[in-house]
Amino acid sequence: MKVTRHSGRSGANGVYNPKHNDREFDLDNAEDINSEMTPNNIYWNFYQGFTFHRDRGDDWMPFKDVELKFYKDNFSEWLDAQNERHIKGGHRKRVKSMEKIVTSKPWCPEETIYQIGNIDGTIDYNALVAIVDETMKKIDERFGDYVKTMDWGLHVDERTPHIHERHVFFAPDEYGFKMPQQEEACRMMGLALPDEKDEKGRYNNRKMTFDAQCRSIFLETSKEHDKRSFPKTDEQLRQEKKLMITREIVRAFDIMRRDAINILSKYHRLLWDWEKEYEPSEGDADWHPFFVEAIGMLDFVNEILDDLTFGNRDEQLEILETYGEEIKRIGERIKNFN
């Protein structure tokens, strides 16, 4: 099924109104909405979490109020400082309220629609909620310092279930106040221009990179959900178990081989030192035990180290099976020389 994610701020009638998303309008005049299904719509907002349309209580905040509160909570210092500068500069007509900011195109929230499939075929809307919720959490983990989702609504009362999500980009202005702004937020996220050799513009901006990464997250999350949704056959489970056991065996073998190489390398250095340090003088018949051990073991240890390092798996396994216990004993013994 086709996975769709597209965004915008305004249409033919101006900036998008959040009242559409939480059905804060007269449904009787909405021809494309099946009002009998509206109670099953699912809503989420930044301050109150999830609810069904049918379960909204008197304290439930409409999306319009949620967005205004979020803007006031986060951008009041910026707006107050800007208005103060306008007043001091003799430009009182430029003074704006937060109600004006949240509904003006330069600063208003952006809206994204998430959908899987179309009228001819789609997925269960509960699965869509799970996928989109996980997608938005991943987006928040990656970009949440400079963009936040304020609300979203799942519509099951239209022909194809889909979700309207609204978010705001923000970043510090030149005075250090957090304000709603998109391109600077994307720059602060560390996003590059799609074509870094070309100038920034309408068809070459960091928001395009942001959208591409978010679409990728949505697509990958959908694929992951598909894998989790389809039960595995007995044969698949047997093969997975066999693979898991094989991987555990290989992992254990690699650990044993690594430890053996580590022990023998240290032992080899000791033998090398002993051969030089305890080499007998000419005519000395009383050879030091360490010298005797060195000349007797150096070639043997060299050969084993070469096979464990460069040999094939069968050769390495044979060495570990044949000399594994002896190598362990050597490891315990040389601890006294560290």
C-alpha positions as CSV (number, residue, x, y, z in Angstrom):
1,M,0.0,0.0,0.0
2,K,1.1,3.5,-0.7
3,V,2.4,5.4,2.3
4,T,1.5,9.1,2.2
5,R,2.9,12.0,4.2
6,H,2.5,15.6,3.0
7,S,2.5,19.0,4.8
8,G,1.3,22.6,4.4
9,R,0.2,25.7,6.2
10,S,-2.5,27.2,4.1
11,G,-4.9,26.6,1.2
12,A,-7.4,28.5,-0.9
13,N,-9.2,29.7,2.2
14,G,-6.1,30.8,4.1
15,V,-4.2,29.1,6.9
16,Y,-5.5,25.7,8.0
17,N,-8.0,25.7,10.8
18,P,-7.5,23.1,13.6
19,K,-11.3,23.0,14.1
20,H,-11.5,20.6,11.2
21,N,-9.2,18.2,12.9
22,D,-11.1,17.8,16.2
23,R,-14.5,18.4,14.6
24,E,-15.2,21.6,16.5
25,F,-17.8,22.6,13.9
26,D,-21.3,21.7,12.8
27,L,-21.1,18.2,11.3
28,D,-24.6,18.3,9.9
29,N,-23.4,20.5,7.0
30,A,-20.3,18.3,6.2
31,E,-21.2,16.1,3.3
32,D,-17.9,14.2,3.3
33,I,-18.1,13.2,6.9
34,N,-20.0,10.2,8.2
35,S,-21.1,11.6,11.6
36,E,-22.1,8.1,12.8
37,M,-18.4,7.2,12.8
38,T,-17.2,10.5,14.3
39,P,-17.4,9.2,17.9
40,N,-14.6,6.7,17.0
41,N,-12.2,9.5,16.0
42,I,-9.1,9.5,18.2
43,Y,-7.4,12.8,19.3
44,W,-4.2,13.6,21.0
45,N,-2.9,16.9,22.4
46,F,0.4,18.0,24.0
47,Y,-1.2,18.7,27.4
48,Q,-3.8,16.0,27.8
49,G,-2.7,13.0,25.7
50,F,-5.2,10.6,24.0
51,T,-9.0,10.5,23.9
52,F,-11.8,9.3,21.7
53,H,-14.2,11.9,20.3
54,R,-17.0,10.3,22.2
55,D,-15.1,10.5,25.5
56,R,-14.2,14.2,25.5
57,G,-15.1,15.7,28.8
58,D,-15.8,19.3,29.8
59,D,-12.2,19.8,30.5
60,W,-11.0,18.6,27.1
61,M,-9.1,21.3,25.3
62,P,-10.0,22.0,21.7
63,F,-7.0,22.0,19.4
64,K,-7.3,25.7,18.9
65,D,-6.9,26.3,22.6
66,V,-4.1,23.8,22.8
67,E,-2.1,25.6,20.1
68,L,-2.7,29.1,21.6
69,K,-1.6,27.9,25.1
70,F,1.5,26.2,23.6
71,Y,2.4,29.5,21.8
72,K,1.9,31.5,24.9
73,D,3.9,29.1,27.1
74,N,6.8,29.1,24.7
75,F,6.9,32.3,22.7
76,S,5.5,35.0,25.0
77,E,9.0,36.4,25.9
78,W,9.8,36.7,22.2
79,L,6.5,38.4,21.3
80,D,6.6,40.8,24.3
81,A,10.1,41.9,23.4
82,Q,9.2,42.4,19.8
83,N,6.1,44.4,20.7
84,E,8.1,46.5,23.1
85,R,10.6,47.3,20.3
86,H,7.7,48.3,18.0
87,I,6.3,50.6,20.6
88,K,9.6,52.2,21.3
89,G,10.2,52.7,17.6
90,G,6.8,54.4,17.2
91,H,5.2,51.5,15.3
92,R,2.3,50.6,17.5
93,K,0.4,49.3,14.4
94,R,2.9,46.4,14.2
95,V,2.1,45.2,17.7
96,K,0.5,41.8,17.6
97,S,-1.3,39.5,19.9
98,M,-0.5,35.8,20.3
99,E,-3.9,35.0,18.8
100,K,-2.7,36.9,15.7
101,I,0.7,35.1,15.6
102,V,-0.8,31.6,15.8
103,T,-3.1,32.2,12.9
104,S,-0.7,34.2,10.6
105,K,1.1,32.3,7.8
106,P,4.7,33.3,8.8
107,W,4.3,31.9,12.3
108,C,1.3,29.5,12.3
109,P,1.6,25.7,12.9
110,E,2.3,23.4,10.0
111,E,-0.1,20.6,9.3
112,T,0.9,17.1,8.1
113,I,-1.4,14.4,6.9
114,Y,-0.5,10.7,7.4
115,Q,-2.2,8.0,5.4
116,I,-1.6,4.4,4.3
117,G,-3.5,3.1,1.3
118,N,-6.6,4.8,-0.2
119,I,-10.3,4.4,-0.7
120,D,-9.7,1.1,-2.5
121,G,-7.7,-0.4,0.3
122,T,-6.2,0.6,3.6
123,I,-5.1,-0.8,7.0
124,D,-6.9,-1.0,10.3
125,Y,-7.1,2.5,11.8
126,N,-5.7,1.2,15.2
127,A,-2.6,0.1,13.3
128,L,-2.4,3.5,11.6
129,V,-2.5,5.1,15.1
130,A,0.3,2.9,16.3
131,I,2.5,3.5,13.3
132,V,2.0,7.3,13.3
133,D,2.4,7.5,17.1
134,E,5.7,5.6,16.9
135,T,6.8,7.8,13.9
136,M,6.1,11.0,15.8
137,K,8.1,9.8,18.8
138,K,11.0,9.0,16.5
139,I,10.8,12.4,14.9
140,D,10.7,14.0,18.4
141,E,13.8,12.0,19.5
142,R,15.7,13.3,16.4
143,F,14.4,16.8,16.0
144,G,12.5,17.6,19.2
145,D,14.7,20.4,20.3
146,Y,13.4,22.6,17.5
147,V,10.0,21.3,16.5
148,K,7.1,20.0,18.6
149,T,3.8,18.3,17.8
150,M,0.9,20.1,19.5
151,D,-2.0,17.9,18.5
152,W,-3.3,15.4,16.0
153,G,-6.5,13.8,15.1
154,L,-7.4,10.4,13.5
155,H,-10.4,10.6,11.2
156,V,-12.3,7.4,10.7
157,D,-15.4,9.3,9.7
158,E,-14.1,10.0,6.1
159,R,-13.6,7.6,3.2
160,T,-10.0,6.6,4.1
161,P,-8.7,6.8,7.7
162,H,-6.0,9.4,8.0
163,I,-4.3,11.6,10.6
164,H,-4.0,15.4,10.7
165,E,-0.9,16.4,12.8
166,R,0.0,19.9,13.7
167,H,3.5,21.1,14.8
168,V,5.5,24.2,15.2
169,F,9.2,24.9,14.3
170,F,11.1,27.2,16.7
171,A,14.6,28.5,17.2
172,P,16.2,31.6,19.0
173,D,15.9,35.0,17.3
174,E,18.8,37.4,17.2
175,Y,18.1,38.4,20.8
176,G,18.0,34.8,22.1
177,F,14.3,34.5,22.5
178,K,12.6,31.3,21.2
179,M,10.3,32.1,18.4
180,P,8.3,30.2,15.7
181,Q,10.5,30.0,12.6
182,Q,11.1,27.2,10.2
183,E,14.3,27.6,8.2
184,E,16.4,28.6,11.2
185,A,15.0,25.7,13.2
186,C,16.0,23.3,10.4
187,R,19.4,24.8,10.3
188,M,19.8,24.4,14.0
189,M,18.8,20.7,13.6
190,G,22.0,20.3,11.5
191,L,20.0,19.7,8.2
192,A,21.8,20.4,4.9
193,L,20.3,21.8,1.7
194,P,19.2,19.2,-0.7
195,D,21.7,20.6,-3.2
196,E,24.5,22.2,-1.3
197,K,26.1,23.5,-4.5
198,D,23.0,25.6,-5.3
199,E,21.6,28.7,-3.5
200,K,18.9,28.3,-0.9
201,G,15.4,28.9,-2.3
202,R,11.9,27.6,-2.7
203,Y,13.0,24.4,-4.3
204,N,16.2,24.0,-2.3
205,N,15.8,24.5,1.4
206,R,16.4,22.6,4.6
207,K,12.7,22.0,5.2
208,M,12.8,19.7,2.2
209,T,15.5,17.7,3.9
210,F,13.4,17.6,7.1
211,D,10.4,16.3,5.1
212,A,12.5,13.7,3.3
213,Q,13.9,12.4,6.6
214,C,10.4,12.3,8.2
215,R,8.9,10.5,5.2
216,S,11.7,8.0,5.5
217,I,11.0,7.5,9.3
218,F,7.3,7.0,8.5
219,L,8.0,4.5,5.7
220,E,10.5,2.5,7.8
221,T,8.1,2.4,10.8
222,S,5.3,1.1,8.5
223,K,7.6,-1.6,7.2
224,E,8.6,-2.6,10.8
225,H,5.0,-2.7,11.8
226,D,4.2,-5.0,8.8
227,K,6.9,-7.4,10.0
228,R,5.5,-7.4,13.5
229,S,1.9,-7.8,12.2
230,F,2.3,-11.0,10.2
231,P,2.7,-14.2,12.3
232,K,5.7,-16.4,11.5
233,T,5.3,-20.0,10.3
234,D,6.7,-22.9,12.3
235,E,9.5,-23.3,9.7
236,Q,10.4,-19.6,10.0
237,L,10.6,-20.0,13.7
238,R,12.7,-23.2,13.4
239,Q,15.1,-21.5,11.0
240,E,15.3,-18.4,13.3
241,K,16.1,-20.6,16.3
242,K,18.7,-22.5,14.3
243,L,20.3,-19.2,13.2
244,M,20.3,-17.9,16.8
245,I,22.0,-21.1,18.0
246,T,24.6,-20.9,15.2
247,R,25.3,-17.2,16.1
248,E,25.7,-18.1,19.8
249,I,28.1,-20.9,18.9
250,V,30.1,-18.6,16.6
251,R,30.1,-15.9,19.3
252,A,31.4,-18.3,21.9
253,F,34.0,-19.6,19.5
254,D,35.2,-16.1,18.7
255,I,35.5,-15.3,22.5
256,M,37.5,-18.5,23.1
257,R,39.8,-17.8,20.1
258,R,40.3,-14.2,21.2
259,D,41.2,-15.2,24.8
260,A,43.6,-17.9,23.5
261,I,45.4,-15.4,21.2
262,N,45.6,-12.9,24.1
263,I,47.1,-15.5,26.5
264,L,49.5,-17.0,24.0
265,S,50.7,-13.5,22.9
266,K,51.5,-12.6,26.5
267,Y,53.2,-16.0,26.9
268,H,55.2,-15.5,23.7
269,R,56.5,-12.2,25.0
270,L,57.5,-13.8,28.3
271,L,59.3,-16.6,26.5
272,W,61.1,-14.1,24.3
273,D,62.3,-12.1,27.3
274,W,63.3,-15.3,29.2
275,E,65.4,-16.5,26.2
276,K,67.4,-13.3,26.2
277,E,67.5,-12.7,30.0
278,Y,68.4,-16.2,31.1
279,E,70.7,-17.2,28.2
280,P,73.6,-19.1,29.8
281,S,77.2,-18.0,29.4
282,E,79.5,-20.0,27.2
283,G,80.4,-23.2,29.0
284,D,77.7,-22.8,31.6
285,A,76.0,-26.2,32.0
286,D,73.4,-25.1,34.6
287,W,70.7,-23.7,32.4
288,H,67.9,-21.6,34.0
289,P,64.5,-23.3,33.8
290,F,62.9,-20.3,32.1
291,F,65.6,-20.5,29.4
292,V,64.9,-24.1,28.9
293,E,61.1,-23.4,28.7
294,A,61.7,-20.6,26.2
295,I,63.7,-22.6,23.7
296,G,61.4,-25.5,24.1
297,M,58.1,-23.6,23.6
298,L,58.8,-20.6,21.4
299,D,58.4,-22.4,18.0
300,F,55.3,-24.3,19.3
301,V,53.6,-21.1,20.5
302,N,54.5,-19.3,17.3
303,E,52.9,-22.0,15.2
304,I,49.7,-22.1,17.3
305,L,49.4,-18.3,17.2
306,D,49.8,-18.3,13.4
307,D,47.0,-20.9,13.1
308,L,44.7,-19.1,15.5
309,T,45.2,-15.8,13.7
310,F,45.4,-16.8,10.1
311,G,44.1,-20.4,9.9
312,N,40.6,-21.4,8.7
313,R,37.8,-22.1,11.2
314,D,38.4,-25.9,11.2
315,E,42.1,-25.5,12.0
316,Q,41.3,-23.0,14.7
317,L,38.6,-25.2,16.2
318,E,40.9,-28.2,16.3
319,I,43.6,-26.2,18.1
320,L,41.1,-25.0,20.7
321,E,39.8,-28.5,21.2
322,T,43.3,-30.0,21.5
323,Y,45.1,-27.3,23.5
324,G,42.3,-25.4,25.1
325,E,42.9,-26.7,28.6
326,E,46.7,-26.2,28.3
327,I,46.2,-22.7,27.1
328,K,44.0,-22.0,30.1
329,R,46.7,-23.3,32.5
330,I,49.3,-21.1,30.8
331,G,46.9,-18.2,31.3
332,E,46.6,-18.9,35.0
333,R,50.4,-19.3,35.4
334,I,51.5,-16.2,33.6
335,K,49.2,-14.0,35.8
336,N,52.1,-14.2,38.3
337,F,54.4,-12.5,35.8
338,N,52.2,-9.5,35.0
